[in-house]
Every structure is written in C-alpha cells, then in structure tokens.
C-alpha cells in the first residue's frame, strides 16, 4: 500500500534548477572536468551564494563560543543582544527607529517566511506575487494552504509589482502581497514611491505586505537602498524578512529575522516556540559580532567587489547577445534574455552545462510568464570564474545549437 501524502504537496512544484545542478555536479566530478586529465573544470554560476564566507570577527567569536561552555537553548525570539544590534543597524543604515521587541530572530529567512505564512494565511486566502520571483516564496504560501497568485511583470516595471497591479488584482480572497526588493532572480528593487503606493493599497484593504529584504544590504544604488518599513510608520501592515546569508555571507549558518507589527510578536513567538524552539545559539552569538565596525567595513568592501563583478558581467552578456533588460541594482544576479540563442532557456542551460561546463539557472523555476526566454546568472563567484565563463560563452555561442 502506498503511503498517502497531504494534498498540499500537490501544490508544491519541483525545484527544477536542482535537477540541472545535480547534472552539473555529476559532470564536474567526471574525467571531462578533471584538469589533471586535460579537462575543463565546471564553473558554477547557478548558486546564489557569495564566495566570501562569514566576516572574520564573526568566525573568531564563534570559535570563542565553542571553546567555552555547552550551547544552551535561547528564547524563541532570539537573544536580546542580537535583537538590539539589528535594531541599531536599522537606525544607523536606514534611519529607522525599530523597537528590538518587534524583531524575531529565525532559522534563516526561510524559517521567517514559514512562520509568517503559517501565522497569517489559510485555506481560501490568496497572496499576490510578481512573476518572476523566487520559487520558494510561492511555495511557502502554498504550504500554508493558501493560493499564491503570480502576476506577470516585465522590464518596463523592473520585473516588480506596481500599486496598480495590486489594486486591479485584489479580490475578496486576497490577504496580502509577498514581494522581494532587491529580487531574486532579477536583482531589481522596487522604487520607493512605488513601494509606498503598494503599502498604501494594502493598508486601505486591511492586508499585509510581506517584503523579502534579504538582499537589502547589497544595494548598489542609493535610490533603491531603503527598507519598506519606512512606508509603514505605525508598524501595522508591513513585515520585513531579512537574513545573515547574503550581505553577511553566512549562508550555512541559517540565521534570519523578521520585523513584525507589535500585535504579531506574541502569536508569532508562540508559533516559533512550537516549530523551532529557537534559532541556532552558535549562529546568534557569532551574528552579534557582525555589527562590529570591523565586520561592517568588511561587508561594505565585499559589496563593492560584487558591484565590480556586476559592472563586468552585464556589459559582457550584452556583447554576447544575452541582454539584461534591467541592470540589477542589488543582489548578485543578472536576468538575461537568451532568446537570440535558443527558444528555451532550459535547453540552452543544459547545452552550456554539458558543452561549455558552465552551470546557469533557467527561468523555469521563477514563474511561467517568461520561463523560456530568460536565464539567471549569479555573479557571486570569483572574478576569475566570471572571466573564464565569458570566454567559454563566446566560444560556445558562436557554434550552431
């Protein structure tokens, strides 16, 4: 007898990019990618992970913590020193006065989104999202038995929702919006006047705006570098999700946070107590050190390096007839139009993996609107890898398919 699974799993699509990633990993381990045998190593430009690692002072702090006593549980909302440091960062960087009591530390941004979706959405609810957008975001909504509604967007609106989109598509079933600024896969942010208008639309309808801001620290244009929290001064309708993974380069530490309306703190804490008990104690202690001047200076230097990589790869892609219709103002992704080379980004990425030994991400995971036209390149890797990849693309794209 086959074990019956919950119907909600039927609404969770496969993570297609992982299939290509597995194929790329298999090829990378084969003789054809072994330099000792005359092979050409695989270049991975498919993964959204900075190559820097945690700030030095965070690593030293973690080592000191491990050399001490055993690591106990913490309160479900996170340790007070970390919540206070995060609050101070909002004041210093964004000019926002965020009460530390509104900050809930989580097991990564994924844990934050799980908590938010389970606390706010249920069967019969709808949540509006842009297409393209990070696939897990819509699956978090579906896992809460609600319905994600993907609204197609294009370069003319920076691949982001507008206030007009929200007003036009809001129905009696709509509970809120789930946005990302800067966005994965496009690296584009929502202009402040647009974000303000969206929050106003949501507020008028008694809804909630969940804004994934995990790339907010990696903004390259001051015009787009502000938090959505600035447009909700009473703290009633915006929930910001953030993480130590991107700006602080701590992906595997699995630590993030939420900034919540005050009324949601207690119920969200209750949910966190039951689902997660607490975030990693070691990661929290190390993260406190991320706000030391030394760490912040290091993170800013790294942000500058990522901007340099962006400024190299975007023009290079243009020359290769892989135009990036909106230059990314944040994060470390280029959303490139590959239609000049293949009608299917999936097929092109397969070809480049097998023949050029470059792993890229096809558009299929990010939504159906332009799944075949676009691919995502991550420029989070080393500059030498980017240069080698451009040379290989020049070689391969000059061939017939």
N, C-alpha and C positions, 0 to 999 in steps of 0.2 A: 504494500500500500504506500502510495506517495504521500509524504507529509504535506499537509495543507499549509499554505502561507497566507499571510494577511493580504487583503485586496489592495492595500495601499502600495504594495510593492509593484503592482501592475502600472502604477503611475510614475515609477522611478525608472527613467531610461538608462541604458548602459552608458558608461563613461567611455565613449568611443576612442578618445585620444589614448587611453591606456592600452588599447589593442595595438596601435601603432608604436607606442612606447615599448611594449613587450617585444615587438618585432625589431625595433631599433636596438634594444639591449641584446637580443639574440645575435644580430649581425655584428654588433660591437665586440662580442666575445669570440667571433669566428676568425678563421685564418685571414680572411679578406680584409679585416680591420687590424691585423697584427703588424705593427711597423717592423718588428723583427723579421717578418717574413715578406717584407716588401708591401705590406698592406697599408691602407689609408684609414686612420682612426676615425671613429664616429664623432661628429660634432653635435652636441645636444643643445639645440635652440628651442626646445619644446617645453622646457620646465621653467615655471615661474619661481625661481629660487636664486637669490643673489649669491655670488661666489665668495663673499667676504667672510662670513661667519660672525658670531656674536662679538660685540665690542670687547676690547681687551680687558677693560676693567670689570666687565660682567663675568668673563671667564675667571679672572683672579678671585672675584667674590665667590663664585660657585665653588672653586677649589677650596677656599677657606671654610665655607659652609660644610663641605663634605669631610673636611678634616676635623670637624667638631662633633657635636652630638648627633644622635639619630634625628631624622627629619620627621617632625610630627605633622598631623593634620593641621590645617588652618581653618579659620571661619570660612563659610561658603562664599562670602562676598570678596574674599582676598584679604591679605594683611594690610593693616592701616598704613604703614609707611609707604607701601606701593601705591595705594589709592591716593594718598596725599601727593606723592611725586607726580602721578598722572595729572592730578588737578593742577599742580604747579606748572606742568608743561602746557596745558591749555591756556593758562594765564600768560605765560612767557611767550609762547609762539603765536597764539591766535587772539590774545587779548580777551579771553573769555573767563568769567568767574563761575567755575563749576564746583559745586559742593562735593567734596570727596564722598559724602554719603550717597550720592547719585551714581557712583562708579561701582560696577560689579565686575570683578576680575574673573575670567573664564578660562576653560581649557581650549585656548585658541579662538579665533574668530568663528570657526565652525561651531564650537560649543556655544558661543554667544548667539549665533543665529538659530541654533536648535532651541535654546531657551526662549528667545523672543518669539519664534513662530509657535511653539507649543503654548506659550502664555497668552498669545493674542488671537490665534486663528483656529478655526474648527471647521467641520464639515458644513458645506453651504456657503462659506466665505470665499471671496475672490481677492487676489492680490495682483496689482498691476506691476509689470516689469518691462524693461526695454529688451528688444531683440536687435542686436546681440547682447548677451550678458553671461556672466559666469554660471555654468550649468548647475552647480550645487545650490545656488541661491533659489532657483525654482523648485529644486528637489526638497529643500528644507520646508518650503511651503506645502508641497505635496505630502511630505511625511507627517504634517500636522492635519492631514485630511482636508486641507483647503485646496483651492484651484488657482494655480498661477496662470495669469493671462499675459502672454507675451505680445507686446505691441511693436510692430516693425518700425525701425528708425533708420535714418541714413546719414550720410556725411553732412548734409545741409543743416542738421541739428546735432552735429557732433556725436551721432550714434547714441543719443540720450533722449529721455522723455522730455516733453515740454509740458507746461501748465495746460495748454490747450488739449494735449493728449489725455491728461488726467481728467479734465472736465468732460471731454467728449465720451470717454470710455467708462466713467464711473457709473455704476449701477447700484440698485438697492442691495446687491450682494457684496459690493466692494467694501473691503475693510481697510485697505491701505495700499501703499506703494512700497516696493523694495528696489532701491537704487544703489548705484556704486559710483563714487566720484573720488579719485580717478577710477576708471573702469578697467576691468579685465573682461574682454580681450583687447580693447581699443586704446587704452592709455589716455582716454579723453575725460575731461571733467565737465561738470555742469556749471555753467556761468552763474555767478552769484545772484544776478537778477532773475534768472530762470529758477534757481533753487528757491529763492524767496517766493516766487509766484506759485511754485508747486506746493510749498509748505502752506501757503495761504489757501489753496484749493483743498488741501487735505484737512486743514483746520476747520474750514467752513462746513465740511461734511462730517466732522466728528471722527475722522480716521486717524491713521498713524503713518508716519513716514519713517521707514527703516532705511538708514543710509550706511552702506558699507564704505568705510573710510580707511581701510587698511593700507592704502597707498597714499594717504594724505600727506605724510611726511616726505614722500618722494614727488613733490610738485616742482616743476621747473619754471613755472610762470606764476608770478605773484598774483596775477589777476584771478587765478583759479585755486589759490592756496588756502582758502578759508574753509572752516567747518560748517556743515549745515546747522549745527547747534546755534549759530549766530542768528538764525532766522526764526528761532523759537524761544524768545527771551523768557517766557513763563515756564518753559520746560514741560510742556504738556503733550506735544504731538510729534516730536522728533526723537528717535532712538538712534544714537550713533554706535556703530560697531567698529572696533579697531583691534590692532594686533601688534605683537612684537616681531612678527615674522618678516616683514618687508623692510621698513625703514631701519629697524634694529637688527635685521639679518639673523633672526633667531627662529627659523622655520621649525626645526625639530624639537624646540623647547615647548611648543604647544601652549602658548600663553596669549590671551587676548583680553578685551574688556568691552563692556557696554557702558554708555552713559544713558541713564534712564530718567523718565519723568518720576518725580518723588513718589507718586502714588503707586508706581510699579515696583519699587525697590523691595518691599516686604513680600509680595507674592512671588516675585522672581527669585528672591533668596530662598523661599520655601521650596520652589521647584529645583533650584540648584543644589540644595541640601540633599534632596532625594535622588537626583540623577547623577551628580558628580561628587558629592561630599565636599570637595574643594579642588581648586587647581593645584598643580604641582608646587610643593613647598620650595624645592630647589630652584625651579624656574622663577618663582616670585622673588626669592631672595636675590637672585642674580639680576633680575629686571630692575630692582631698586637702583642698582648701580648704573643702569642705562641713562639715568638723568643727571649723572655727574658731568661737569663741564668737559672732562676728557672724553667721555663716551659720546656726548652730543657733537663735539668737534669732529670726532672720527666719523660719525654718521653723516655729518654735513660734507666731509671730504668725499665720502663714498657716493653721496647723492650727486656731487659734482662729476665724479667719474662716470656714473650712469648717464648723466646728461651728455657727457662727451661721447659715450657709446651711441646714444640716440642720434647725435649730430653726425656721426659717421654712417650709421646703418640706413637711416631714412633716405638720404640722397643716393646711396649705393643701390637701394632697392628701386628707386625711381629710374636709375640708369638701366636697370635690368628688366624694365617693363613690369615691375611689381610695385605699382604706385601705392603710396599710403595717403588716402584722400584727406585725412585729418592728422596733422602731425601730433603725436602724443605729447601732452603737456605734463604727464605724470606717469607713475609706474614704470615698467620696463618692457612694454610690448609695442610692436608695430603690427597694425591690422592692414595687411597688404592685399590689394586686388590682383588675383592671379589669372584672371580670365583671358589675358593675352596669350597665355601658355597652355591652358587646359580648361575645359568647361567644368571640371570637377576638382576642387581643391583636395578632396580625399585622394583621388588618383594621382595628382601631382605630388602630394606629400609622400605617398607610397613610392613613387618613382625616385624622388630625391633621397629618400631613406636608403633605397636599395642601390642606386647607381652613383649618387654623389656622396653618400654617407653623411647626410645632414638630416637630423630629426627636427621636423617642424610640426605645428599643430594645425590640422584642417579645421575649417569653420563649422563642421557638423555639430559639435557639442554645444555651440553657443547660441543656437536657435535656428529655426528653419528659414528665416527671411532671406538670408544671403549665404547660406551654408556652403554652397558650392563655389561661390565667387571669391571668398576671402580665406586667407590663412593667417595664422598668428605666429610671429617670430618673437622670441624672448631675447632681449639684449642684456640679460642679467649676467651672462657669462663673460669670460675674459675677452679683451680687445683682440688678442691674437686669434682666438677662435672666430670672432666676427670677420676678421680679415681673411682667414682661410676659407670661411664659408662663402664669402663674396666671390673669391676666386673660383671656387667649385661651382657656384651658381652660374657664373659667366661661362664656364666650361660646359656645364650640363644643359643649360637653357639654349645654348646655341645648336644643340642637336635636335633632330626630329624626335617626337614623342615615341 
